[in-house]
Amino acid sequence: MGQKGRPQKLSDTERAELVALVIANPTATLGELQRELSRRTGTEVHEATITKALHAAGFERSHDGSAVRVERAQEHSGRYGYDDSHRQQQAEQVYPSSLTDAEWALVADLFDSSTSRGTPPKYSRRLLLDACCYVVRTGCSWRMLPKEFPPWQNVYRTFRRWSGQGKFERMHDRLRAQWRERAHRAAEPSAAVLDAQSTRGSPQGGDNGYDAGKKVKGRKRHVVVDTFGLLLAVSVTAASVQDRDAAHPVMAATLAKHPGVETVFVDSGYAGRCAQAASQCLDIHVQVVRHPGNRRTGRWVHPNQPDLFTVQADANGFVVQAKRWVVERTHAWIERARRLVMHHDRLSSVSESWVWLTEARRLLRRLTK
């Protein structure tokens, strides 16, 4: 005789796949598990079916926030920050921000074309690029450029022309591919991380807003990076624009340049309809990485494995977010350039060009060090 009763909604293979999803992302909501299970197996099931299957496997949803175990931070004898190697200055460098001969050789063809027609340039392209690097690193105004550089009007016009031509972005894309090749990785990434950062705006004007969550009046910088923290796309909007509303344009720009991206890691600010819309419209997998001790969503725990999802924290309760920490580090890299601590430009496109130039300058130093 055949099996009596109602047939099971999930097969053994699908149940094993569901358990693997929960183990990989214990803070996932039922909706996220439902969409990911459908993407992997093609099976459409109700959330109640998923809950019943997880309960049968021994998982329970916990909201006590005990997943974070606070431990005393270990003493570190090493030294952080700048050292003598960072302070070295080559003979050909006018200022520490200037390019060395080895760095200029990597990008000279992008700015100094030998096939250009017309009157020869009055100022060298390398000196103009050095002046742009000086401005973004020191944060000075255009009118206060040192006399070692060309007149500030000439530097400003050249910067705006290069910005409109996308030369800084192309320079960074070339250097990022070289760095990934040095790390024995494919030139095109398959995974990315998305995050936003609110920064102050200056009285100069422009598209400013108020971020009620961060209590910041200014603009918001949306960046997409690869798993190395290297820039893939950047978009600058008013700080009043919600993360979920600005996610689609910057992700569309990422996929236009890098169609091989299949997975994007985001924080809880992009959860819900934003993640669902990105999965449906852009055909990518959006994984929400939540804090392991969150009480709102909770986490899936197994009684036979009490330490399965335990995360160690330092004495202040700080927890490194898996997969998402790379984009937080990129935000810190960007703000080393004093020009980017506050938005001094009216146009958002100019602010985006500064970000491309800053990250390209950092990669130049990496590749030639």
Secondary structure, 3 states (H helix, E strand, C coil): CCCCCCCCCCCHHHHHHHHHHHHHCCCCCHHHHHHHHHHHHCCCCCHHHHHHHHHHCCCEEECCCCCEEECCCCCCCCCCCCCHHHHCCCCCCCCCCCCCHHHHHHHHHHHCCCCCCCCCCCCCHHHHHHHHHHHHHHCCCHHHCCCCCCCHHHHHHHHHHHHHHCHHHHHHHHHHHHHHHHCCCCCCCCEEEEEEEEEEECCCCCCCEEECCCCEEEEEEEEEECCCCCEEEEEEEECCCCHHHHHHHHHHHHHHHCCCCCEEEECHHHCCHHHHHHHHHCCCEEEECCCCCCCCCCEEEECCECCCCCEEECCCCCCCCCCCHHHHHHHHHHCCCHHHCEECCCCHHHHHHHHHHHHHHHHHHHHHC
